[in-house]
Amino acid sequence: MPENLLSNIQTPTDLRLLDEAQLPQLAQELRDFIIDIVSVKEGHLGASLGVIELTIALHYVFNTPDDALIWDVGHQAYGHKILTGRRENFHTNRQLNGISGFPKRSESEYDAFGVGHSSTSISAALGMALASNLKGDFEKQHIAVIGDASIASGMAFEGLNHAGVTNANLLVILNDNAIGIDPSVGALKNYLTAVKEGKNPKQNNMIKSLNFNYSGPIDGNDIFTVTKELKRLQKIKGPKFLHVITTKGKGLQQAEENQVQYHAPGKFDPLTGEIIPKSEENLPPKYQDVFGLTILDLAKKNPKIVGITPAMPTGSSLKFMMEALPERAFDVGIAEQHAVTLAAGMATQGMMAYCNIYSTFLQRAYDQVIHDVALQNLPVIFCLDRAGLVGEDGATHHGVFDIAYLRCIPNLIIYAPVNEIALQNILYTAQLGLNHPIAIRYPRGRGIIKNWKENHFGDYQKIEIGKAYTIEEGSEIVVLSNGTIGNNVSLALNELKNPEQIAHYDFPFVKPLDQNTLNKIFQKFKFIITIEDGTVIGGFGSAILEFAAQNNYQNNIKTLGIPDKFIEQGTINELQQCCEIDVKTLKSLFLSYINK
């Protein structure tokens, strides 16, 4: 039995003491280590398994952390974390007070740049390389590892375009496995496939034409080939580009065969790879499926409906429409800006464009929302999945800023359903024809109505734009909630047996606000509490405070929501507790008001 190599590696300095012939054994140990822990603790799997050899080779050849290594997105950085001093803590990955699921500068000097959104690595590495030049350091290496889905994004091309006219000591490594979270799409994917299959003439190399020293494609899962090529490139100055072909999920048969499912498979058997099924009987639906099934149902009846997603057909559940009506559902790749303006272009021609983007990723298309949609008052329907706290993906993925950054944009309607029936109804209402664009925000995870499909599906009701609703009558204190966080309020009040002092109103529309109802509320109640699952600065509560100031109301107002700090990873319930918007904390708060 050979000795365990991984247990002796605390940092890449230890790794570099190994003989090169030992690296395949280390690769196997590192794969096994990741499989063993992720099978129990959950997390991203396939991406890291695919780059084990590349990860080891990079740290073996380059002098990290003095040489800067930037992982694009970071789904594939688990091996990197384990080799850079975090092996003992890796079991805390993505947990409250544990290590982040993504590279993070404050966590390790080996994490040269914080990443969570794709396509940033080339720009960041180029910035570092140009800074090194300005400081007179021409030996330092700067390496960006980017996937074939990420490199199709506009920002990656902006970085390549600039890098090609510099003398920056930059190495871009294309980790080409033909898949991001879903399979890669587009003309660039077709080009890379032709390169891999030897069908693209050498003189047609688009990377060379951008003035990069291009090499590859090479087998990225052959550690000796990768190590040899990295050593060669280490000696070459200026912008370099290495094309490596890897297999996502390498080393676990099921993960290789089902790459979408094993991107983040949940718990699974580490020996067989079989996913441990979670019982889904008698559970409410996932909001993403409510969207996906409803949009398909509506689209079958309304030929003007089109669906658009930037590389998230499975996560958004637009896949249902893509399978049934492929000519009217578009996966545009990791290209949020393009997705928004594509929707705007379609809207000018009378199409009902449902643009489904995770809340955190709409941030990447902010100018397009303002300039291309709202300024022209085009009735694009933004469906913002994963709004609010998303849990274990942490600070890079929480959708907590959308209310604040959208609320200041003229012409834009902002709606957050309290449950899955309200989501269905607003999706239905939007395609009846709106005079303005609308943003519909809904959370990750499941709703609250178990039998929604049997009892409610297809029974759509038109929603009155800008209207609020009474959930509970009360005499002295009123809670105004926006969206699904209102269910925490209902649960807390229910546990207190619905005290007669406390009223509860659902304000699904942050914009336009129901001013008639607000005037009645301010005239009746002395204490007003607002609650949202977005940032309290600039959010729904701020809108209520502004209304009070504009109308000279002096009521006592308390705003609850996400505090003015970046919220790290943890379960949604743990993070709600941290933000004091969970059921237990609300119950205590309401009791304190009753007893005043």
Backbone torsions as a table, in degrees:
resi	resn	phi	psi	omega
1	MET	NA	114.9	178.7
2	PRO	-66.8	152.0	179.7
3	GLU	-66.2	151.9	178.4
4	ASN	-75.6	118.2	-176.8
5	LEU	-78.5	-39.5	-173.6
6	LEU	-61.3	-36.4	-176.6
7	SER	-66.0	-17.3	179.8
8	ASN	-96.6	1.1	-176.7
9	ILE	-104.4	108.4	175.7
10	GLN	-94.1	-34.8	-178.6
11	THR	-143.2	167.6	176.2
12	PRO	-59.2	-21.7	175.6
13	THR	-60.4	-40.1	176.1
14	ASP	-66.7	-39.5	179.8
15	LEU	-58.7	-40.1	-175.2
16	ARG	-71.8	-9.4	176.8
17	LEU	-81.9	-13.1	-178.6
18	LEU	-73.5	152.5	169.2
19	ASP	-75.2	143.4	-177.2
20	GLU	-56.8	-31.1	180.0
21	ALA	-65.4	-17.8	-179.6
22	GLN	-86.0	-10.4	-172.9
23	LEU	-63.4	-38.4	176.8
24	PRO	-60.2	-36.9	176.9
25	GLN	-64.1	-42.6	178.4
26	LEU	-61.8	-40.3	179.9
27	ALA	-60.0	-42.6	179.5
28	GLN	-65.3	-42.6	179.3
29	GLU	-63.5	-40.2	-178.8
30	LEU	-67.2	-40.7	175.9
31	ARG	-60.0	-49.1	-178.0
32	ASP	-60.7	-40.1	-178.9
33	PHE	-62.2	-47.1	179.9
34	ILE	-63.8	-45.5	-179.8
35	ILE	-60.0	-45.6	-178.3
36	ASP	-59.7	-44.0	-175.4
37	ILE	-79.1	-44.7	-177.9
38	VAL	-67.1	-29.0	179.0
39	SER	-62.3	-28.0	-178.4
40	VAL	-100.6	-44.1	-172.5
41	LYS	-91.2	-12.1	-177.7
42	GLU	70.3	171.9	-177.7
43	GLY	136.8	-167.3	178.5
44	HIS	-84.2	139.0	-172.1
45	LEU	-123.4	-62.1	-169.5
46	GLY	-56.6	-40.3	-175.9
47	ALA	-63.1	-43.7	-179.7
48	SER	-69.7	-37.1	179.1
49	LEU	-62.7	-33.1	-177.5
50	GLY	-70.9	-24.1	-174.1
51	VAL	-113.3	21.3	-178.9
52	ILE	-57.8	-50.4	-178.5
53	GLU	-63.5	-42.1	178.8
54	LEU	-62.9	-41.6	179.8
55	THR	-60.8	-49.4	-179.4
56	ILE	-62.1	-45.4	-177.5
57	ALA	-62.4	-40.3	-179.4
58	LEU	-62.3	-46.8	-179.4
59	HIS	-73.9	-25.0	179.1
60	TYR	-74.1	-39.9	-174.7
61	VAL	-87.7	-44.2	-174.9
62	PHE	-92.8	157.6	-175.3
63	ASN	-93.8	62.6	177.1
64	THR	-70.1	145.7	5.9
65	PRO	-88.3	-1.0	178.6
66	ASP	-61.3	-41.4	168.8
67	ASP	-81.4	135.3	-173.4
68	ALA	-90.6	123.9	178.9
69	LEU	-114.8	119.4	-177.6
70	ILE	-117.3	121.0	177.4
71	TRP	-93.9	125.7	176.9
72	ASP	-71.9	135.6	-173.7
73	VAL	62.9	-65.7	179.8
74	GLY	109.9	-1.0	173.1
75	HIS	-55.3	-29.2	-173.0
76	GLN	-96.5	13.0	-170.7
77	ALA	-98.5	12.1	-178.8
78	TYR	-62.5	-45.0	178.3
79	GLY	-59.7	-40.8	176.8
80	HIS	-58.6	-44.8	-178.8
81	LYS	-63.9	-42.5	-176.8
82	ILE	-66.2	-35.6	-179.3
83	LEU	-80.8	-8.9	-175.2
84	THR	-117.3	46.4	169.8
85	GLY	89.6	6.8	-176.2
86	ARG	-118.8	18.4	179.6
87	ARG	-61.3	-45.0	-176.9
88	GLU	-66.1	-27.4	-178.0
89	ASN	-99.8	0.8	-171.4
90	PHE	-62.6	-25.7	179.1
91	HIS	-66.6	-14.2	178.0
92	THR	-92.7	5.4	-177.0
93	ASN	-52.6	126.9	174.7
94	ARG	71.1	12.7	179.6
95	GLN	-104.9	160.7	178.6
96	LEU	-54.6	127.7	-178.9
97	ASN	64.9	10.5	176.5
98	GLY	-96.7	-164.8	179.1
99	ILE	-81.8	154.4	-178.5
100	SER	-74.0	150.6	175.1
101	GLY	-73.9	-6.0	-178.2
102	PHE	-127.6	155.8	173.2
103	PRO	-55.3	143.1	-171.6
104	LYS	-151.9	120.5	-172.7
105	ARG	-58.0	-38.0	-177.1
106	SER	-73.7	-11.0	-177.2
107	GLU	-89.6	-33.9	-175.8
108	SER	-159.4	144.2	176.2
109	GLU	-68.7	-15.8	177.5
110	TYR	-80.1	-16.7	176.0
111	ASP	-88.9	91.6	-171.7
112	ALA	-68.3	-24.5	-178.1
113	PHE	-152.3	137.8	177.9
114	GLY	-76.1	129.8	-177.5
115	VAL	-137.1	150.7	176.4
116	GLY	-163.5	-30.5	173.3
117	HIS	-101.8	147.6	-169.8
118	SER	-77.3	166.6	164.0
119	SER	73.8	16.8	-179.7
120	THR	-96.3	-13.8	-167.5
121	SER	-65.0	-39.6	-175.4
122	ILE	-67.8	-44.7	178.9
123	SER	-62.3	-43.1	-179.4
124	ALA	-65.0	-46.3	-179.0
125	ALA	-65.3	-37.6	177.3
126	LEU	-64.9	-41.0	176.8
127	GLY	-59.2	-41.8	177.9
128	MET	-66.2	-41.3	-178.1
129	ALA	-66.2	-41.2	178.2
130	LEU	-67.5	-36.2	176.6
131	ALA	-63.9	-39.9	177.8
132	SER	-61.3	-42.7	177.4
133	ASN	-58.8	-44.7	-178.2
134	LEU	-64.7	-28.4	179.3
135	LYS	-88.5	1.0	177.9
136	GLY	81.7	12.8	179.0
137	ASP	-99.9	101.8	-176.6
138	PHE	-102.6	4.8	-179.5
139	GLU	-99.4	-25.4	-176.4
140	LYS	-61.8	138.2	180.0
141	GLN	-99.4	146.9	179.9
142	HIS	-133.0	115.0	-171.1
143	ILE	-119.9	127.1	174.7
144	ALA	-112.5	123.2	176.3
145	VAL	-104.1	115.4	-173.6
146	ILE	-130.4	143.1	-178.3
147	GLY	-86.2	165.8	-177.8
148	ASP	-69.9	-24.1	174.2
149	ALA	-75.6	-40.3	-177.8
150	SER	-69.7	-34.1	-174.6
151	ILE	-72.7	-14.8	177.7
152	ALA	-78.3	-8.8	-179.4
153	SER	-74.9	149.7	-177.7
154	GLY	-57.2	-40.2	-176.2
155	MET	-63.8	-36.7	177.9
156	ALA	-63.2	-39.8	178.9
157	PHE	-68.5	-34.3	176.0
158	GLU	-61.7	-41.6	178.4
159	GLY	-66.2	-45.0	178.1
160	LEU	-60.8	-42.9	-178.0
161	ASN	-60.0	-42.2	179.5
162	HIS	-73.3	-45.1	-176.0
163	ALA	-58.5	-34.9	-176.4
164	GLY	-64.9	-15.7	178.2
165	VAL	-110.4	17.4	177.5
166	THR	-115.1	171.6	172.0
167	ASN	-107.3	29.0	-175.8
168	ALA	-64.8	142.4	177.8
169	ASN	-83.8	77.7	-171.4
170	LEU	-122.8	130.9	172.6
171	LEU	-117.8	116.5	174.2
172	VAL	-98.2	122.6	176.9
173	ILE	-107.9	117.4	177.1
174	LEU	-88.3	110.4	175.7
175	ASN	-87.0	97.0	-170.3
176	ASP	-100.9	103.8	175.9
177	ASN	-124.7	10.2	175.6
178	ALA	66.6	17.6	-179.2
179	ILE	-153.6	141.3	169.8
180	GLY	-102.4	-106.4	168.8
181	ILE	-88.5	-43.2	168.6
182	ASP	-108.9	168.0	178.4
183	PRO	-55.5	140.7	179.0
184	SER	-63.3	152.0	-178.1
185	VAL	-132.7	163.6	168.8
186	GLY	105.7	174.8	-176.4
187	ALA	-66.2	-34.4	179.3
188	LEU	-65.5	-39.7	176.4
189	LYS	-58.8	-42.4	179.5
190	ASN	-63.7	-39.4	177.9
191	TYR	-61.7	-47.3	-178.9
192	LEU	-64.2	-36.7	176.4
193	THR	-62.0	-42.2	178.3
194	ALA	-63.0	-38.5	177.7
195	VAL	-62.6	-47.1	-178.3
196	LYS	-61.8	-35.7	-176.7
197	GLU	-88.8	3.8	178.8
198	GLY	71.2	19.4	-177.1
199	LYS	-96.9	-2.1	179.9
200	ASN	-102.7	121.3	179.6
201	PRO	-57.5	138.7	-176.3
202	LYS	-54.1	-35.5	-176.3
203	GLN	-72.5	-9.0	-179.9
204	ASN	-94.0	15.1	-174.2
205	ASN	-69.8	111.0	-174.4
206	MET	-70.8	-27.8	179.4
207	ILE	-71.1	-42.4	175.9
208	LYS	-59.3	-37.7	-177.8
209	SER	-67.6	-17.5	175.3
210	LEU	-90.7	10.6	172.0
211	ASN	77.7	28.9	174.1
212	PHE	-98.3	147.8	169.3
213	ASN	-78.8	104.4	-171.7
214	TYR	-96.3	137.3	170.4
215	SER	-141.3	151.4	-178.6
216	GLY	117.1	-170.9	-2.5
217	PRO	-74.9	146.1	177.1
218	ILE	-122.3	163.8	179.2
219	ASP	-76.6	106.5	-176.9
220	GLY	-74.2	-8.3	176.8
221	ASN	-101.0	7.3	173.0
222	ASP	-103.1	102.8	-169.4
223	ILE	-64.3	-32.8	-179.5
224	PHE	-71.2	-40.0	177.1
225	THR	-62.8	-44.4	-178.7
226	VAL	-65.6	-46.5	-179.0
227	THR	-60.1	-44.4	-179.8
228	LYS	-61.3	-43.7	-177.8
229	GLU	-69.8	-37.9	178.3
230	LEU	-65.2	-38.8	177.9
231	LYS	-63.7	-37.0	178.1
232	ARG	-67.4	-45.2	-177.5
233	LEU	-69.3	-27.0	179.6
234	GLN	-57.1	-28.4	-175.1
235	LYS	-91.0	-6.8	-175.6
236	ILE	-98.5	130.2	179.8
237	LYS	-88.2	162.9	176.2
238	GLY	86.0	-179.0	-177.0
239	PRO	-71.0	127.8	-177.7
240	LYS	-125.8	154.2	-178.2
241	PHE	-139.6	120.2	178.9
242	LEU	-114.5	124.1	-179.5
243	HIS	-98.8	111.8	178.4
244	VAL	-115.4	141.1	178.9
245	ILE	-105.2	123.2	179.9
246	THR	-126.8	168.7	176.2
247	THR	-112.7	115.1	178.0
248	LYS	-63.9	132.7	-178.4
249	GLY	84.2	12.1	-174.8
250	LYS	-51.4	130.1	175.9
251	GLY	98.5	-8.6	175.0
252	LEU	-129.7	110.6	-167.6
253	GLN	-54.1	-47.0	-178.8
254	GLN	-62.9	-36.2	-179.1
255	ALA	-69.7	-30.8	175.8
256	GLU	-72.6	-37.7	-175.1
257	GLU	-82.0	-29.4	-178.6
258	ASN	-127.4	77.7	-169.4
259	GLN	-73.1	-27.9	177.9
260	VAL	-68.7	-49.9	-176.7
261	GLN	-65.9	-33.9	-176.2
262	TYR	-93.5	11.7	170.1
263	HIS	-60.7	-46.1	175.7
264	ALA	-148.0	84.5	-166.4
265	PRO	-81.4	-7.0	-170.8
266	GLY	79.8	-155.2	-179.8
267	LYS	-77.1	141.8	178.0
268	PHE	-150.5	165.1	178.3
269	ASP	-77.3	119.2	-174.7
270	PRO	-66.9	-21.8	-178.8
271	LEU	-85.3	-45.9	-176.9
272	THR	-95.7	-21.9	-175.8
273	GLY	83.6	-3.5	-178.1
274	GLU	-66.4	129.8	177.8
275	ILE	-70.4	133.8	178.7
276	ILE	-79.7	113.9	-173.1
277	PRO	-68.0	141.0	172.5
278	LYS	-97.9	133.5	178.8
279	SER	-64.8	124.2	179.8
280	GLU	-109.8	9.7	178.9
281	GLU	-69.4	139.6	176.8
282	ASN	57.6	27.5	175.2
283	LEU	-102.3	147.1	173.8
284	PRO	-64.4	162.2	-178.0
285	PRO	-75.2	157.3	169.6
286	LYS	-72.6	141.0	178.8
287	TYR	-58.0	-36.5	-179.1
288	GLN	-62.3	-34.9	179.5
289	ASP	-75.3	-33.7	173.4
290	VAL	-58.8	-45.5	176.1
291	PHE	-60.8	-52.8	-172.3
292	GLY	-62.2	-43.0	-179.2
293	LEU	-73.8	-35.5	179.9
294	THR	-70.2	-44.5	-179.2
295	ILE	-62.3	-37.2	177.6
296	LEU	-65.6	-45.2	179.3
297	ASP	-59.9	-45.2	179.8
298	LEU	-66.3	-40.0	-177.1
299	ALA	-66.7	-32.2	176.9
300	LYS	-64.1	-28.2	-177.6
301	LYS	-95.8	-23.1	-175.7
302	ASN	-124.6	104.0	-175.1
303	PRO	-68.2	-8.7	179.6
304	LYS	-84.5	-10.4	-177.1
305	ILE	-76.7	130.8	171.2
306	VAL	-127.7	150.5	177.8
307	GLY	-117.3	140.8	-178.2
308	ILE	-134.7	134.5	173.0
309	THR	-140.7	139.6	173.2
310	PRO	-89.1	84.3	171.3
311	ALA	72.4	20.5	-179.8
312	MET	-127.4	46.3	-178.7
313	PRO	-63.0	-36.5	179.5
314	THR	-77.3	-48.4	-177.8
315	GLY	-63.8	-30.9	179.5
316	SER	-90.8	-14.2	-173.2
317	SER	66.2	19.3	169.4
318	LEU	-68.0	-11.1	-179.6
319	LYS	-56.9	-31.9	179.7
320	PHE	-61.1	-44.2	179.2
321	MET	-72.1	-36.2	179.7
322	MET	-63.7	-34.0	179.4
323	GLU	-76.8	-39.7	-175.1
324	ALA	-85.9	-36.7	-176.8
325	LEU	-131.9	64.6	-171.3
326	PRO	-60.0	-26.7	-178.2
327	GLU	-76.5	-9.1	-177.6
328	ARG	-120.2	9.5	178.3
329	ALA	-130.2	128.6	-168.3
330	PHE	-125.0	122.7	165.9
331	ASP	-97.3	113.2	-174.0
332	VAL	-96.9	8.4	-176.6
333	GLY	79.7	-176.5	-177.1
334	ILE	-75.0	83.1	-171.1
335	ALA	-153.8	70.0	-174.9
336	GLU	-63.5	-39.7	-179.9
337	GLN	-61.8	-46.5	178.6
338	HIS	-61.5	-41.3	-179.0
339	ALA	-57.8	-43.3	-177.2
340	VAL	-68.9	-45.3	-177.6
341	THR	-74.7	-29.9	171.5
342	LEU	-59.3	-45.4	177.8
343	ALA	-61.9	-39.6	178.5
344	ALA	-63.1	-44.3	178.1
345	GLY	-60.5	-42.1	178.3
346	MET	-64.6	-38.6	-179.9
347	ALA	-63.8	-33.0	178.0
348	THR	-63.4	-22.8	-179.3
349	GLN	-99.5	15.9	174.2
350	GLY	86.4	7.1	178.4
351	MET	-81.9	149.2	175.4
352	MET	-92.2	95.7	-172.1
353	ALA	-92.7	111.7	174.3
354	TYR	-94.5	108.1	-176.6
355	CYS	-102.6	104.1	-173.5
356	ASN	-97.3	112.6	-178.5
357	ILE	-135.6	136.4	172.4
358	TYR	-57.0	142.7	-177.7
359	SER	-51.8	-46.8	-176.8
360	THR	-64.3	-25.0	-178.7
361	PHE	-90.1	-18.2	174.6
362	LEU	-64.8	-25.8	175.8
363	GLN	-52.7	-32.2	-176.4
364	ARG	-74.6	-7.9	-178.5
365	ALA	-124.8	31.9	-172.5
366	TYR	-63.2	-42.8	-179.6
367	ASP	-61.9	-39.4	-178.6
368	GLN	-66.0	-36.7	177.4
369	VAL	-61.3	-44.1	-179.1
370	ILE	-73.1	-56.0	-166.5
371	HIS	-78.9	-41.2	-172.2
372	ASP	-95.0	-23.8	-177.5
373	VAL	-108.2	-65.4	-171.1
374	ALA	-67.6	-42.5	-179.3
375	LEU	-58.6	-36.5	179.7
376	GLN	-93.3	2.6	176.7
377	ASN	53.5	44.8	179.8
378	LEU	-88.6	131.0	-171.8
379	PRO	-78.2	55.2	173.5
380	VAL	-69.5	141.9	-179.5
381	ILE	-107.4	102.9	179.1
382	PHE	-85.3	124.0	177.1
383	CYS	-110.2	104.4	-171.5
384	LEU	-97.7	90.7	176.2
385	ASP	-71.4	161.6	177.5
386	ARG	58.9	32.5	174.5
387	ALA	-74.1	151.0	-178.1
388	GLY	82.8	-158.6	-179.5
389	LEU	-76.5	132.1	-176.6
390	VAL	-105.7	-8.9	177.3
391	GLY	99.1	-127.1	-163.9
392	GLU	-70.3	-18.7	177.7
393	ASP	-71.8	-20.1	168.5
394	GLY	78.1	-155.5	-166.2
395	ALA	-59.2	-31.1	-178.0
396	THR	-74.8	-17.1	-171.2
397	HIS	-117.5	-12.1	179.0
398	HIS	-60.7	134.5	179.2
399	GLY	-97.5	60.7	-170.7
400	VAL	-103.3	-3.7	-175.7
401	PHE	-102.0	-7.2	-168.5
402	ASP	-64.0	-42.2	-179.8
403	ILE	-59.3	-45.7	-176.9
404	ALA	-65.2	-43.0	-175.8
405	TYR	-81.6	-17.4	177.9
406	LEU	-93.7	-26.6	-171.9
407	ARG	-64.1	-26.3	-177.2
408	CYS	-85.3	-0.6	-175.9
409	ILE	-92.8	121.8	177.6
410	PRO	-60.0	155.2	175.7
411	ASN	74.9	-9.7	-170.8
412	LEU	-95.5	125.4	173.3
413	ILE	-86.1	138.0	178.0
414	ILE	-124.6	123.7	-174.9
415	TYR	-133.1	138.2	175.2
416	ALA	-131.6	113.2	-178.4
417	PRO	-69.9	147.7	178.2
418	VAL	-81.0	-23.3	179.7
419	ASN	-156.1	-177.0	-174.0
420	GLU	-69.8	-28.3	178.4
421	ILE	-68.9	-40.6	177.3
422	ALA	-63.8	-36.7	177.0
423	LEU	-63.3	-46.4	176.9
424	GLN	-56.7	-44.2	-174.8
425	ASN	-68.8	-35.3	178.4
426	ILE	-74.0	-33.4	174.9
427	LEU	-63.2	-39.0	177.0
428	TYR	-67.4	-46.2	-177.7
429	THR	-61.3	-39.6	-176.8
430	ALA	-60.7	-38.5	-176.8
431	GLN	-82.3	-4.6	171.5
432	LEU	-73.7	-17.2	178.2
433	GLY	115.0	113.2	176.5
434	LEU	-113.4	155.8	178.7
435	ASN	-89.6	-2.5	-177.0
436	HIS	-141.9	162.3	169.4
437	PRO	-69.4	156.2	-179.1
438	ILE	-135.9	141.9	172.0
439	ALA	-111.9	121.3	179.1
440	ILE	-110.3	114.9	-175.6
441	ARG	-109.3	132.7	-179.9
442	TYR	-146.4	157.6	-166.5
443	PRO	-87.0	169.1	167.6
444	ARG	-71.9	148.3	173.7
445	GLY	97.5	-159.8	-168.7
446	ARG	-99.3	157.4	175.8
447	GLY	-83.3	-147.8	-174.1
448	ILE	-130.2	-4.3	-173.1
449	ILE	-110.2	107.6	-172.8
450	LYS	-65.7	-40.9	-173.4
451	ASN	-101.6	33.0	-173.5
452	TRP	-56.8	-38.8	-173.6
453	LYS	-71.7	-46.0	-177.7
454	GLU	-65.8	-41.1	-170.7
455	ASN	-99.1	-18.0	-171.1
456	HIS	-128.3	-24.8	-169.3
457	PHE	-59.9	128.4	177.0
458	GLY	86.8	-11.6	179.3
459	ASP	-91.1	72.2	-170.5
460	TYR	-81.5	145.7	175.5
461	GLN	-123.4	136.6	177.7
462	LYS	-71.7	134.5	179.5
463	ILE	-96.6	135.7	175.9
464	GLU	-78.8	122.0	-176.5
465	ILE	-64.9	128.8	174.6
466	GLY	87.4	11.1	-175.4
467	LYS	-99.6	137.1	174.0
468	ALA	-101.3	163.7	-174.3
469	TYR	-133.9	143.5	174.5
470	THR	-82.7	126.4	174.9
471	ILE	-99.9	-43.3	178.3
472	GLU	-136.9	133.7	173.3
473	GLU	-77.8	153.7	178.0
474	GLY	-160.7	173.2	-171.5
475	SER	-111.0	-33.2	-170.9
476	GLU	-124.9	-38.4	-173.4
477	ILE	-118.7	141.0	178.5
478	VAL	-130.5	138.2	175.4
479	VAL	-108.9	124.5	176.7
480	LEU	-107.2	116.2	-178.3
481	SER	-115.0	152.1	177.2
482	ASN	-122.0	119.7	174.0
483	GLY	81.9	-160.4	-170.9
484	THR	-70.3	-16.6	177.2
485	ILE	-63.9	-18.7	175.4
486	GLY	-60.0	-24.0	177.7
487	ASN	-69.5	-29.7	173.3
488	ASN	-64.1	-38.7	178.2
489	VAL	-63.1	-46.4	-179.2
490	SER	-61.4	-42.4	179.1
491	LEU	-64.1	-42.3	-179.8
492	ALA	-64.5	-44.0	179.4
493	LEU	-66.6	-36.8	179.2
494	ASN	-63.7	-39.9	178.1
495	GLU	-66.6	-26.3	176.3
496	LEU	-89.6	8.1	-179.3
497	LYS	62.4	40.5	175.5
498	ASN	45.0	69.0	-179.2
499	PRO	-57.3	139.1	-173.8
500	GLU	-66.1	-17.4	-179.3
501	GLN	-74.0	-25.0	-169.0
502	ILE	-106.3	122.3	173.6
503	ALA	-98.5	158.1	179.1
504	HIS	-138.6	125.9	178.2
505	TYR	-119.8	139.2	172.8
506	ASP	-94.0	118.1	175.0
507	PHE	-109.2	82.0	-178.0
508	PRO	-67.7	-28.2	-179.5
509	PHE	-94.8	112.7	170.6
510	VAL	-77.3	-29.5	179.1
511	LYS	-150.4	121.5	-3.7
512	PRO	-76.7	145.1	176.2
513	LEU	-75.3	148.9	176.2
514	ASP	-80.6	89.3	-173.0
515	GLN	-71.2	-32.4	178.3
516	ASN	-62.2	-47.9	179.0
517	THR	-64.7	-39.1	179.3
518	LEU	-62.0	-42.1	178.5
519	ASN	-59.7	-42.7	179.0
520	LYS	-64.3	-40.6	-179.7
521	ILE	-63.8	-46.3	-177.5
522	PHE	-67.1	-28.0	178.9
523	GLN	-79.2	-23.6	-175.0
524	LYS	-96.6	-40.2	-168.4
525	PHE	-107.4	138.1	178.5
526	LYS	-80.4	-41.6	-178.1
527	PHE	-108.0	129.1	179.3
528	ILE	-124.6	127.3	177.0
529	ILE	-116.5	128.9	173.1
530	THR	-108.5	147.5	178.6
531	ILE	-142.1	138.4	179.2
532	GLU	-149.9	163.9	175.1
533	ASP	-105.7	31.6	173.1
534	GLY	-123.7	176.6	-178.2
535	THR	-61.5	136.4	-179.3
536	VAL	-69.7	-24.5	178.7
537	ILE	-80.1	114.9	177.1
538	GLY	83.2	3.4	-174.2
539	GLY	-93.3	-151.5	-177.8
540	PHE	-61.6	-45.7	178.7
541	GLY	-60.8	-38.2	176.5
542	SER	-61.5	-37.7	178.7
543	ALA	-62.9	-38.3	178.5
544	ILE	-69.1	-41.0	177.0
545	LEU	-62.1	-40.8	178.3
546	GLU	-63.1	-43.4	177.7
547	PHE	-58.9	-44.0	-179.6
548	ALA	-62.1	-44.2	-179.0
549	ALA	-65.1	-43.4	-177.9
550	GLN	-65.4	-27.4	-177.4
551	ASN	-106.3	11.7	175.7
552	ASN	58.4	34.1	174.3
553	TYR	-83.2	143.9	-177.8
554	GLN	-113.4	16.8	-177.1
555	ASN	-60.4	157.0	176.1
556	ASN	-81.8	115.6	-175.3
557	ILE	-118.8	129.8	174.9
558	LYS	-118.3	128.6	180.0
559	THR	-106.7	127.1	178.0
560	LEU	-113.0	144.8	179.2
561	GLY	167.8	-152.9	-178.8
562	ILE	-84.4	123.5	-177.7
563	PRO	-67.9	171.9	-174.0
564	ASP	-79.7	63.7	174.9
565	LYS	-158.1	159.3	177.0
566	PHE	-77.0	128.3	-177.7
567	ILE	-90.3	129.3	-176.9
568	GLU	-83.0	-162.5	-175.1
569	GLN	-86.3	159.6	179.0
570	GLY	160.8	177.4	174.8
571	THR	-70.8	159.9	-179.1
572	ILE	-60.8	-40.1	-180.0
573	ASN	-64.6	-41.8	177.7
574	GLU	-61.3	-41.7	-177.3
575	LEU	-72.6	-34.4	174.0
576	GLN	-62.7	-38.0	176.3
577	GLN	-62.5	-42.8	178.5
578	CYS	-60.0	-34.4	-177.8
579	CYS	-92.9	-0.3	177.6
580	GLU	61.0	41.2	176.1
581	ILE	-126.4	16.4	176.6
582	ASP	-82.9	167.0	-174.2
583	VAL	-60.1	-46.0	-176.4
584	LYS	-62.2	-44.6	-179.0
585	THR	-68.1	-38.4	178.2
586	LEU	-63.8	-40.1	178.9
587	LYS	-59.5	-44.5	178.3
588	SER	-64.2	-40.7	179.8
589	LEU	-62.4	-46.2	-178.8
590	PHE	-63.2	-38.7	177.3
591	LEU	-60.7	-40.8	-178.9
592	SER	-64.4	-34.6	177.9
593	TYR	-71.0	-39.6	-179.8
594	ILE	-62.9	-36.2	-175.2
595	ASN	-86.9	0.7	-179.3
596	LYS	-68.5	NA	NA
